[in-house]
């Protein structure tokens, strides 16, 4: 069941920040996505490759983002239908995306996922690895990927000061390389998106607040 009241409230909260909403529709039926599209939502995020491909083929008018942990052997499946890959969490994965994009004659927009949390369960590049990408030869060698910015997931904690510090550090890093053409900083989910917006996020990923709890 779509919570349109929450959806409209979130949209109004986003306006002062000029930020985009990715509606996270994983495990949710096509009917719910179509209903949200009727209310103006165009960008949807999926965590699982097969589900994304099936939904993208069913609703080609939507803009589909892959926001989950992407395995190298599944890259080629999502490239034709994915507008933006959020979770590029290793240089090896970025190289594989470039390789498959070249085979398909595509240019693929990506975000480097930076490991900002204090938990070992999350994925991502270190700041040093991301910096090496921008300052080394890879950024020129990988012709079929466009790194548009960064994605970060804060620690799963009730300590708002820690969350704020993690987002703030990523924003500072983003600003360092913004002049290279970066335009997207994907930070913030249902539990922490207002903190993320106040720390400079321009793209948030919201699921349960809009689509309800997942079974």
C-alpha positions as CSV (number, residue, x, y, z in Angstrom):
1,X,0.0,0.0,0.0
2,X,1.4,3.4,-1.1
3,X,1.6,6.0,1.6
4,X,0.9,9.1,-0.5
5,X,0.8,11.4,2.5
6,X,4.4,10.4,3.3
7,X,5.4,10.7,-0.3
8,X,4.0,14.2,-0.7
9,X,5.6,15.3,2.6
10,X,9.0,14.0,1.6
11,X,8.7,15.8,-1.8
12,X,7.9,19.1,0.0
13,X,10.9,18.5,2.3
14,X,13.2,18.0,-0.7
15,X,12.3,21.2,-2.5
16,X,14.5,23.6,-0.5
17,X,17.5,21.3,-1.1
18,X,16.9,20.8,-4.8
19,X,17.4,17.1,-4.2
20,X,16.0,14.1,-6.1
21,X,14.0,11.2,-4.7
22,X,14.8,7.6,-5.5
23,X,11.8,5.5,-4.5
24,X,13.2,2.2,-3.5
25,X,10.7,-0.4,-4.9
26,X,12.5,-3.7,-4.1
27,X,10.0,-6.5,-3.5
28,X,7.1,-4.2,-4.3
29,X,4.6,-5.1,-7.1
30,X,4.3,-3.4,-10.5
31,X,0.9,-2.0,-9.4
32,X,2.4,0.0,-6.6
33,X,5.1,1.4,-8.9
34,X,2.5,2.4,-11.5
35,X,0.4,4.1,-8.8
36,X,3.4,6.1,-7.7
37,X,4.2,7.1,-11.3
38,X,0.6,8.4,-11.6
39,X,1.5,10.7,-8.8
40,X,4.6,12.0,-10.5
41,X,7.4,9.8,-9.3
42,X,9.8,8.8,-12.1
43,X,13.0,7.4,-10.4
44,X,12.9,4.0,-8.8
45,X,15.7,2.0,-7.2
46,X,16.1,-1.7,-7.1
47,X,18.5,-4.0,-5.1
48,X,18.3,-7.2,-7.1
49,X,19.4,-7.7,-10.7
50,X,16.6,-10.0,-11.9
51,X,13.9,-7.9,-10.2
52,X,15.3,-4.7,-11.8
53,X,15.4,-6.2,-15.3
54,X,11.9,-7.6,-15.0
55,X,10.4,-4.3,-13.7
56,X,12.4,-2.2,-16.2
57,X,11.1,-4.3,-19.1
58,X,7.5,-4.0,-17.7
59,X,7.8,-0.2,-17.0
60,X,10.3,1.2,-19.5
61,X,9.1,4.8,-18.9
62,X,10.5,4.9,-15.4
63,X,14.1,5.8,-14.7
64,X,15.7,2.8,-13.0
65,X,18.6,2.9,-10.6
66,X,20.5,-0.1,-9.2
67,X,21.3,0.6,-5.6
68,X,22.3,-2.8,-4.2
69,X,25.5,-4.8,-4.0
70,X,26.3,-5.7,-7.7
71,X,28.2,-8.9,-8.5
72,X,30.5,-8.7,-11.4
73,X,28.9,-11.6,-13.2
74,X,25.6,-9.8,-13.3
75,X,26.8,-6.5,-14.7
76,X,25.9,-7.1,-18.3
77,X,22.3,-7.9,-17.5
78,X,21.5,-4.5,-16.0
79,X,23.4,-2.1,-18.3
80,X,20.7,-1.8,-21.0
81,X,18.0,-0.8,-18.6
82,X,19.8,1.1,-15.8
83,X,20.2,4.9,-15.7
84,X,22.5,5.0,-12.7
85,X,24.5,2.4,-10.7
86,X,24.8,3.7,-7.2
87,X,26.9,1.0,-5.5
88,X,30.2,0.7,-7.3
89,X,32.1,-0.5,-4.3
90,X,35.4,-1.6,-5.9
91,X,37.7,-0.5,-8.7
92,X,37.4,-4.1,-10.0
93,X,33.7,-3.7,-10.4
94,X,34.1,-0.4,-12.1
95,X,36.5,-2.0,-14.6
96,X,34.0,-4.8,-15.3
97,X,31.2,-2.3,-15.8
98,X,33.4,-0.5,-18.3
99,X,34.3,-3.8,-20.1
100,X,30.6,-4.8,-20.5
101,X,29.6,-1.3,-21.4
102,X,32.2,-1.3,-24.2
103,X,30.8,-4.6,-25.5
104,X,27.3,-3.2,-25.6
105,X,28.4,0.2,-27.0
106,X,27.1,2.0,-23.9
107,X,28.2,4.8,-21.7
108,X,27.2,4.0,-18.1
109,X,26.7,6.5,-15.3
110,X,28.0,5.3,-11.9
111,X,28.4,6.5,-8.4
112,X,31.4,5.3,-6.4
113,X,30.2,3.9,-3.1
114,X,32.4,5.2,-0.3
115,X,32.7,3.2,2.9
116,X,31.8,5.8,5.5
117,X,30.2,3.7,8.3
118,X,31.7,2.3,11.5
119,X,30.3,-1.2,10.6
120,X,32.0,-4.0,8.9
121,X,28.8,-5.2,7.2
122,X,28.7,-2.4,4.6
123,X,30.6,-2.3,1.3
124,X,32.5,0.5,-0.3
125,X,35.8,2.1,-1.4
126,X,38.0,3.8,1.1
127,X,38.6,7.5,0.5
128,X,42.1,6.6,-0.5
129,X,41.0,4.2,-3.2
130,X,38.5,6.7,-4.6
131,X,41.2,9.4,-4.6
132,X,43.5,7.1,-6.4
133,X,40.9,6.7,-9.1
134,X,40.7,10.4,-9.7
135,X,44.4,11.1,-9.5
136,X,45.7,8.0,-11.3
137,X,45.3,6.8,-14.9
138,X,42.1,4.9,-14.5
139,X,39.8,7.8,-14.9
140,X,41.1,8.4,-18.4
141,X,41.4,4.7,-19.3
142,X,37.8,3.7,-18.5
143,X,36.1,5.4,-21.4
144,X,32.7,3.7,-21.1
145,X,31.9,4.7,-17.5
146,X,31.0,8.2,-16.2
147,X,31.6,8.6,-12.5
148,X,28.9,11.1,-11.6
149,X,29.6,11.3,-7.8
150,X,29.4,9.3,-4.7
151,X,27.0,7.1,-2.6
152,X,27.4,6.6,1.1
153,X,25.5,4.7,3.8
154,X,25.9,5.9,7.3
155,X,26.2,3.7,10.4
156,X,23.0,2.0,11.6
157,X,22.9,3.9,14.9
158,X,20.7,6.2,16.9
159,X,23.8,8.5,17.4
160,X,22.8,11.4,15.1
161,X,26.1,13.1,15.7
162,X,28.0,10.1,14.3
163,X,25.7,10.0,11.2
164,X,26.1,13.7,10.7
165,X,29.9,13.4,10.9
166,X,30.0,10.5,8.4
167,X,27.8,12.4,5.9
168,X,29.7,15.6,6.4
169,X,33.1,14.0,5.7
170,X,31.7,12.5,2.4
171,X,30.3,15.9,1.4
172,X,33.7,17.4,1.9
173,X,35.3,14.7,-0.2
174,X,32.7,15.3,-2.9
175,X,33.4,19.0,-3.0
176,X,37.1,18.2,-3.5
177,X,36.4,16.6,-6.8
178,X,33.2,18.3,-7.9
179,X,35.1,20.4,-10.4
180,X,35.8,17.2,-12.4
181,X,32.1,17.1,-13.4
182,X,30.5,15.4,-10.4
183,X,26.9,16.3,-9.8
184,X,25.4,13.6,-7.6
185,X,25.8,12.9,-3.9
186,X,23.5,10.0,-2.9
187,X,23.2,10.0,0.9
188,X,20.2,9.4,3.1
189,X,17.5,6.7,3.6
190,X,14.2,6.6,5.5
191,X,15.9,6.8,8.9
192,X,18.4,9.5,8.2
193,X,17.5,11.5,5.1
194,X,17.0,14.8,6.8
195,X,20.4,14.6,8.3
196,X,21.8,13.8,4.9
197,X,20.0,16.7,3.2
198,X,21.3,19.1,5.8
199,X,24.8,17.8,5.1
200,X,24.6,18.4,1.4
201,X,23.0,15.3,-0.2
202,X,21.2,15.9,-3.5
203,X,19.7,12.4,-3.9
204,X,18.0,10.3,-1.2
205,X,16.8,6.7,-1.3
206,X,13.5,6.1,0.4
207,X,11.6,2.8,0.5
208,X,9.5,1.8,3.5
209,X,8.2,5.3,4.3
210,X,6.6,5.3,0.8
211,X,5.8,1.7,0.0
212,X,5.3,0.4,3.6
213,X,7.2,-2.3,5.4
214,X,8.6,-5.2,3.4
215,X,7.4,-8.7,4.2
